[in-house]
Amino acid sequence: MNADGNEGGSEGERWLAAYVGQLVVVDLDQSYLVIGRLARFDRTHLSLDDADLHDHQEANCSKEVYLLESRTLGVRANRTRVDIPRHRMLAISRLEEVVP
């Protein structure tokens, strides 16, 4: 959904609309990932609510272990909302699709 609450009009936006309201993992282009509920998006940004912005280079476990722990134990939110520039996004998936 875009900022107005409407589905994106182009095919390039509709796939992302399927993730709105879902608990997702967004891999970013540096050492960060974000786990949270995709609240909205527009052509330039994603907005996630109750999000965990995580730098996996500073963590004492691998990204995969951290994701599995988050899937099992729940998201450790450290932001009520985070806006991500879409040009920083490498991938998005539902947290429930993280393979153990």
N, C-alpha and C positions, 0 to 999 in steps of 0.2 A: 504494500500500500504506500502510496506517496503521502506527502505531508498533509494533503487534504483528505486523506482517508479513502481515496479512490485507488482502484487497481491501476497499475501502470498500463499505459495504452499500447505500447509496442510489445512485440514478442520478446524482446530483450529484457523487458521489465516483468512480464507475467510470471516467469519462472521464480523470481524473487518473491513475488506476492504470496506464493505457496508457503513461505517460511514465516510470514507475519503471525505473531501470537505463539510461535514455537520457541522452545528452548534450543538455542543454536550455538555452535562453535564457529568463530570466524578466525581463520588464520590470516595474519597480517604479514607484510613484506619484510619485516625485520624479525626480531626475536619475540614478538608479542603475539598473544592470542587473546580473544575475548569470548567469554561464555556468558550468555544471558538470553533474555526473551526479546526477540526482534519485535519492536513496537511499531516502527514505521521506516520508510525509506523514501528517498527522492533520487533524482538523477546524480547527485553528488555525494550523498551521505546515507549511512545506515544509523538508526538509533536503537540501542538496546537498553532495556530496563533491568534493574536488579542484576547488574553485570559484574563479572570478575575480569578485570584487565590484568593480565598475567604476563610477566616477562620470564620466559622459561630458561633464559640464560642465567638468571639469578636464583633459580630454584635448585633444591637439592635432589630433584628427581627428574626423569625425562618427561618430555611433553606427553607422551603416550600414557605414562603412569599417572600423571596429573589429571589427564582427561578421564581415565578410568575411575580414579578416586572421586572426581566431580560427578561422574555419572552415578556412582554407587552411593556416595555420602551427601550429594547435593552441591549446588553452586555456592561458593564462598564469596558472596557479593561484596565488593569493595567500592562500588559506585551505584547510586540510585538510577543514574542514566549516563550512558556514554554515547557520543556521536563519533562515528568513524568515517573518514573520507573514503569513498569507494575505490579510489585509485590505489589505496593501500591494501585492499582486500585481495588475497590470493585464492581463498576457498571459503565456502560456507557449507555446513552440514548440521543436521539435527544431532543434539547431544546423544539421543537414544541410538543413533546409528554408529556411535564409536564402538569398534569391535574389541571385545576383550581378548 
